Amino acid sequence: MPRFSGYHSKLPKAEQADVVDPADVLQVYRPDPTGKFGGTGGIETLPTTVSRSEVYELASILKAAREAGMPELTPQQLASMILLEGRGDAGGSYYSYNNPKYRGLAALLEKQYPENLTGPAFAATVREKADTAKRTGLPFDLLWNGAGKIPGTNWGGAEYNQRAKAFKESPALQHPKNAEFRDFLNRAYEGKLTPEELARAQIQSKEELGTHLGGYGTKKVNDNVKSAREFKSMLTERLQNDPNALKALHGIPADALLHVANNIYREAKGIPTKPHGAYQLYSPPRRQSHARATERSEAEMAMNLPSVRAIIDPMMGIERPKEQTMVDKLKSLLKFAEGGYVADAGNVKLI
């Protein structure tokens, strides 16, 4: 599924529950310097949801980006940019791709961090805007989203720059309600996330690239259907000697199967699973909810068949418990002790 974005926020709450990935949400409280939204302590009343994975990818690459040529950006400055934009990527992914200076910076970071799909473009964007600010004498924040007006509106770079100044002077970042956001960003920057937090932060990129599943990922949003079909083709090819498994897979949409496989991996790693509607967000036409419910049950049954799990578990690095023989089961039941003494087989003790 695509990462959390503003698109999700505009969906009805009932539909959000069906498509928003709980593993990728991180709530922040944006500044309210004018009191427009009636909040206390200089923050908005309601939280804004941003992409956890994008916050991680920006924060975790800052040090390497600085060494590669991006102007210094502190975790605090990054946090302020995320609050200002209300987006996990801080709005920074639009650099001049054909300029070798900026493309070279992004390419270098992409090579060093192949699973970081947000940070390299952000670093290149920061460098380009900083270079432009130095060359023109215009403020960095004025240039961040473009110096001109948005067509048909009175909003543009000057207005954005004024808001940025007000946001930076706001105490919102240090507000207790933003403690989780600050802590997560700072520890991502320092490389001090727990293994569980790291797995959760990296799952979006793994699923987009398919690195957790032999390369059968969504690749990019527009390619997810193709990748899912390749995944299903691989399964059917390897299950030719299991007609029952082939019959179970037949007729189930490929993206539903890939979705279940992703959730199997998530469960093994302690990552919240994706709701069933998530995989269809960019796979039109959207199927009706009753059809998706049927797909879900059928896909879960098919993907958990022993012959199917024997294929996908090794791909995902999941160790399956070995099946016990009858002797093993008897030993386990009777708990044989040294010397042939049976300790606690029900209420019976034998020699």
C-alpha positions as CSV (number, residue, x, y, z in Angstrom):
1,M,0.0,0.0,0.0
2,P,1.2,3.5,-0.5
3,R,2.5,5.3,2.5
4,F,0.2,7.6,4.6
5,S,-0.4,10.8,2.7
6,G,-2.9,13.7,2.6
7,Y,-5.0,11.6,0.3
8,H,-5.9,9.3,3.2
9,S,-6.8,12.2,5.4
10,K,-9.6,13.2,3.0
11,L,-11.2,9.8,3.0
12,P,-14.3,9.2,5.2
13,K,-13.3,7.7,8.6
14,A,-15.0,4.4,7.8
15,E,-12.9,4.1,4.6
16,Q,-9.7,5.2,6.4
17,A,-10.1,2.2,8.6
18,D,-10.1,0.0,5.6
19,V,-7.1,1.4,3.7
20,V,-4.8,3.2,6.2
21,D,-1.8,1.2,7.3
22,P,-1.6,1.4,11.1
23,A,2.2,0.7,10.9
24,D,2.8,3.9,9.0
25,V,0.9,6.5,11.1
26,L,2.7,9.0,13.4
27,Q,0.7,11.8,15.0
28,V,2.0,15.3,15.4
29,Y,0.5,18.5,16.7
30,R,1.2,21.5,14.4
31,P,1.7,25.0,15.6
32,D,-1.3,27.4,15.8
33,P,0.5,30.7,16.3
34,T,-2.6,32.8,15.7
35,G,-5.0,30.7,17.8
36,K,-7.1,30.2,14.7
37,F,-7.9,26.6,15.7
38,G,-8.6,27.3,19.4
39,G,-5.8,25.0,20.7
40,T,-3.9,25.6,23.9
41,G,-0.1,25.8,24.3
42,G,0.4,27.1,20.8
43,I,-0.7,23.9,19.0
44,E,-3.7,22.9,17.0
45,T,-6.5,21.1,18.8
46,L,-6.4,18.0,16.7
47,P,-3.4,16.0,15.6
48,T,-2.1,15.7,12.1
49,T,-1.1,12.2,10.9
50,V,2.1,11.9,8.9
51,S,4.0,8.9,7.5
52,R,6.2,7.3,10.1
53,S,8.4,5.7,7.4
54,E,9.0,9.0,5.7
55,V,10.0,10.7,9.0
56,Y,12.4,7.8,9.6
57,E,13.9,7.9,6.1
58,L,14.6,11.7,6.4
59,A,16.0,11.6,9.9
60,S,18.1,8.5,9.4
61,I,19.9,9.9,6.4
62,L,20.7,13.4,7.6
63,K,24.3,12.6,8.7
64,A,25.2,10.8,5.5
65,A,23.5,13.5,3.4
66,R,25.5,16.2,5.1
67,E,28.7,14.3,4.3
68,A,27.6,13.9,0.7
69,G,27.1,17.7,0.2
70,M,23.7,18.6,1.6
71,P,23.8,21.7,3.8
72,E,23.6,20.9,7.5
73,L,20.1,20.3,8.8
74,T,19.6,19.5,12.5
75,P,16.9,17.1,13.7
76,Q,15.1,20.1,15.2
77,Q,15.1,21.9,11.9
78,L,13.8,18.8,10.2
79,A,11.1,18.4,12.8
80,S,10.0,22.1,12.2
81,M,9.9,21.5,8.5
82,I,7.7,18.4,8.9
83,L,5.3,20.3,11.2
84,L,5.2,23.2,8.8
85,E,4.3,20.9,5.8
86,G,2.2,18.5,7.8
87,R,3.8,15.7,5.8
88,G,6.3,13.1,6.7
89,D,8.5,13.9,3.7
90,A,8.5,17.6,4.6
91,G,7.5,18.4,1.0
92,G,11.0,17.9,-0.2
93,S,11.2,15.7,-3.3
94,Y,11.1,18.0,-6.2
95,Y,14.7,18.8,-7.3
96,S,16.0,19.5,-10.8
97,Y,16.5,15.8,-11.8
98,N,18.4,16.7,-15.0
99,N,21.0,18.8,-13.1
100,P,24.0,16.5,-12.6
101,K,24.9,18.2,-9.3
102,Y,21.7,17.4,-7.6
103,R,21.0,14.1,-9.3
104,G,24.5,13.0,-8.4
105,L,23.9,13.7,-4.7
106,A,20.6,11.7,-4.8
107,A,22.2,8.9,-6.7
108,L,25.1,8.6,-4.3
109,L,22.7,8.3,-1.3
110,E,20.5,5.9,-3.2
111,K,23.5,3.6,-3.7
112,Q,24.4,3.8,0.0
113,Y,20.9,3.4,1.2
114,P,19.0,1.4,-1.4
115,E,15.9,0.9,0.8
116,N,15.6,4.6,1.7
117,L,13.1,5.8,-0.9
118,T,12.5,9.3,0.5
119,G,15.7,10.6,1.9
120,P,17.9,10.9,-1.2
121,A,15.4,13.1,-3.1
122,F,14.9,15.3,0.0
123,A,18.7,15.8,0.4
124,A,19.0,16.9,-3.2
125,T,16.0,19.2,-2.9
126,V,17.5,20.9,0.2
127,R,20.8,21.4,-1.5
128,E,19.2,22.9,-4.6
129,K,17.0,25.3,-2.6
130,A,20.0,26.3,-0.4
131,D,22.1,27.0,-3.6
132,T,19.3,29.0,-5.1
133,A,18.9,31.0,-1.8
134,K,22.7,31.8,-1.8
135,R,22.7,32.8,-5.5
136,T,19.6,35.0,-5.3
137,G,19.6,36.2,-1.8
138,L,16.0,35.0,-1.3
139,P,15.0,33.2,1.9
140,F,15.3,29.4,1.9
141,D,11.7,29.0,3.1
142,L,10.4,31.3,0.4
143,L,11.9,29.1,-2.2
144,W,11.0,25.8,-0.7
145,N,7.7,25.5,-2.5
146,G,8.5,28.0,-5.2
147,A,8.7,31.8,-5.1
148,G,5.7,32.5,-7.2
149,K,2.0,32.4,-6.5
150,I,0.0,29.2,-6.9
151,P,-2.2,29.8,-10.0
152,G,-5.7,31.0,-9.0
153,T,-4.8,31.7,-5.4
154,N,-3.2,34.4,-3.3
155,W,-0.8,31.9,-1.7
156,G,2.8,31.6,-2.7
157,G,6.4,31.7,-1.6
158,A,6.1,34.9,0.4
159,E,3.1,33.7,2.4
160,Y,4.8,30.4,3.0
161,N,7.9,32.2,4.2
162,Q,5.8,34.2,6.7
163,R,4.1,31.0,8.0
164,A,7.5,29.3,8.3
165,K,8.8,32.2,10.5
166,A,5.8,32.0,12.7
167,F,6.0,28.2,13.0
168,K,9.7,28.3,13.9
169,E,9.0,30.8,16.7
170,S,6.2,28.6,18.0
171,P,6.8,26.4,21.1
172,A,4.8,23.6,19.5
173,L,7.8,21.3,18.8
174,Q,8.6,21.2,22.5
175,H,5.0,20.7,23.6
176,P,4.4,17.4,25.6
177,K,2.0,16.2,22.9
178,N,4.8,16.2,20.4
179,A,7.1,14.2,22.7
180,E,6.6,10.9,20.8
181,F,7.3,12.7,17.5
182,R,10.5,14.3,18.9
183,D,11.8,11.2,20.5
184,F,11.2,9.0,17.4
185,L,12.9,11.5,15.1
186,N,15.9,12.1,17.3
187,R,16.5,8.3,17.9
188,A,16.1,7.7,14.1
189,Y,18.7,10.4,13.5
190,E,21.1,8.8,16.1
191,G,20.5,5.2,14.9
192,K,19.0,4.2,18.2
193,L,15.6,2.8,17.3
194,T,14.8,-0.6,18.8
195,P,14.7,-3.6,16.4
196,E,11.0,-3.6,16.5
197,E,10.7,0.1,15.8
198,L,13.2,-0.3,12.9
199,A,11.3,-3.1,11.3
200,R,8.1,-1.0,11.5
201,A,9.8,2.0,10.0
202,Q,11.3,0.1,7.1
203,I,8.4,-2.1,6.1
204,Q,7.0,0.4,3.6
205,S,10.2,0.4,1.5
206,K,10.6,-3.3,1.9
207,E,7.1,-3.9,0.5
208,E,7.5,-1.4,-2.3
209,L,10.8,-3.0,-3.4
210,G,9.9,-6.5,-2.4
211,T,13.3,-7.0,-0.6
212,H,11.5,-9.1,2.1
213,L,9.9,-11.4,-0.5
214,G,12.4,-12.3,-3.2
215,G,11.9,-9.1,-5.1
216,Y,8.1,-9.4,-5.6
217,G,7.1,-6.0,-4.2
218,T,5.0,-3.1,-5.6
219,K,8.2,-1.6,-7.0
220,K,6.4,1.7,-7.5
221,V,2.7,2.5,-7.0
222,N,1.9,2.1,-10.7
223,D,3.6,-1.3,-11.0
224,N,2.0,-3.1,-8.1
225,V,-0.5,-5.0,-10.2
226,K,2.3,-6.3,-12.5
227,S,4.5,-7.3,-9.5
228,A,1.6,-9.1,-7.9
229,R,0.9,-11.1,-11.0
230,E,4.6,-12.1,-11.2
231,F,4.3,-13.2,-7.6
232,K,1.3,-15.4,-8.3
233,S,2.9,-16.8,-11.5
234,M,5.9,-17.8,-9.4
235,L,3.7,-19.6,-6.9
236,T,1.7,-21.5,-9.5
237,E,4.8,-22.5,-11.3
238,R,6.3,-24.0,-8.1
239,L,3.1,-25.7,-7.1
240,Q,2.6,-27.7,-10.3
241,N,2.8,-31.0,-8.2
242,D,0.1,-29.8,-5.8
243,P,-3.3,-29.7,-7.6
244,N,-5.2,-28.8,-4.4
245,A,-3.0,-25.7,-3.8
246,L,-3.3,-24.7,-7.5
247,K,-7.1,-25.0,-7.2
248,A,-7.1,-22.9,-4.0
249,L,-5.1,-20.1,-5.7
250,H,-7.1,-20.1,-8.9
251,G,-9.5,-17.1,-9.2
252,I,-8.0,-15.2,-6.3
253,P,-6.7,-11.7,-7.4
254,A,-2.9,-11.6,-7.4
255,D,-2.7,-8.4,-5.4
256,A,-4.8,-10.1,-2.7
257,L,-2.3,-12.9,-2.5
258,L,0.6,-10.6,-2.3
259,H,-1.2,-8.6,0.4
260,V,-1.6,-11.7,2.6
261,A,2.0,-12.6,2.0
262,N,3.1,-9.2,3.2
263,N,0.9,-9.6,6.3
264,I,2.4,-13.0,7.1
265,Y,5.8,-11.3,7.1
266,R,4.5,-8.5,9.3
267,E,3.1,-10.9,11.9
268,A,6.4,-12.8,12.1
269,K,8.2,-9.5,12.7
270,G,5.7,-8.0,15.2
271,I,4.6,-5.3,12.7
272,P,0.9,-4.2,12.6
273,T,-0.8,-5.8,9.6
274,K,-2.4,-3.9,6.8
275,P,-6.2,-3.7,6.5
276,H,-7.5,-5.6,3.5
277,G,-8.6,-2.6,1.5
278,A,-5.1,-1.1,1.5
279,Y,-3.7,-3.0,-1.4
280,Q,-6.4,-1.7,-3.7
281,L,-6.0,2.0,-3.2
282,Y,-4.1,2.4,-6.5
283,S,-5.5,-0.8,-8.2
284,P,-8.7,0.4,-9.9
285,P,-11.4,-0.6,-10.3
286,R,-12.1,-0.7,-6.6
287,R,-14.0,-3.9,-5.7
288,Q,-17.0,-3.8,-3.5
289,S,-16.5,-4.5,0.2
290,H,-18.4,-7.9,0.1
291,A,-16.1,-9.0,-2.7
292,R,-13.0,-8.0,-0.8
293,A,-14.2,-9.9,2.3
294,T,-14.5,-13.0,0.2
295,E,-11.1,-12.4,-1.4
296,R,-9.6,-12.0,2.0
297,S,-10.8,-15.3,3.5
298,E,-9.9,-17.2,0.3
299,A,-6.5,-15.6,0.0
300,E,-5.6,-16.2,3.7
301,M,-6.6,-19.8,3.4
302,A,-4.6,-20.3,0.2
303,M,-1.5,-18.6,1.4
304,N,-1.4,-20.6,4.6
305,L,-1.5,-24.0,3.0
306,P,1.6,-26.0,4.0
307,S,2.9,-26.3,0.5
308,V,2.5,-22.5,-0.1
309,R,4.1,-21.6,3.2
310,A,7.0,-24.0,2.4
311,I,7.7,-21.7,-0.6
312,I,7.2,-18.2,0.9
313,D,8.6,-18.7,4.5
314,P,12.2,-19.3,3.4
315,M,11.9,-16.3,1.0
316,M,10.9,-14.1,4.0
317,G,13.3,-15.7,6.5
318,I,10.6,-17.2,8.6
319,E,11.5,-20.3,10.4
320,R,8.6,-22.8,10.7
321,P,8.5,-25.2,13.6
322,K,9.5,-28.7,12.7
323,E,6.7,-31.3,12.6
324,Q,7.1,-33.7,15.5
325,T,7.2,-37.4,15.0
326,M,5.0,-39.7,17.1
327,V,8.0,-40.6,19.2
328,D,8.8,-36.9,19.8
329,K,5.2,-36.2,20.7
330,L,5.2,-39.2,23.2
331,K,8.5,-38.0,24.7
332,S,7.1,-34.5,25.0
333,L,3.9,-35.8,26.6
334,L,5.6,-38.0,29.1
335,K,8.6,-35.7,29.7
336,F,11.2,-38.4,29.9
337,A,13.9,-37.6,32.5
338,E,17.3,-39.0,32.8
339,G,17.4,-42.7,33.7
340,G,14.0,-43.4,32.2
341,Y,12.1,-41.7,35.1
342,V,8.8,-40.2,33.9
343,A,8.3,-36.9,35.8
344,D,4.7,-35.8,36.0
345,A,2.7,-37.7,33.2
346,G,-0.6,-36.6,34.5
347,N,-0.8,-38.0,38.1
348,V,1.2,-41.1,37.2
349,K,4.9,-41.7,37.8
350,L,6.7,-44.7,36.3
351,I,10.1,-46.2,36.6
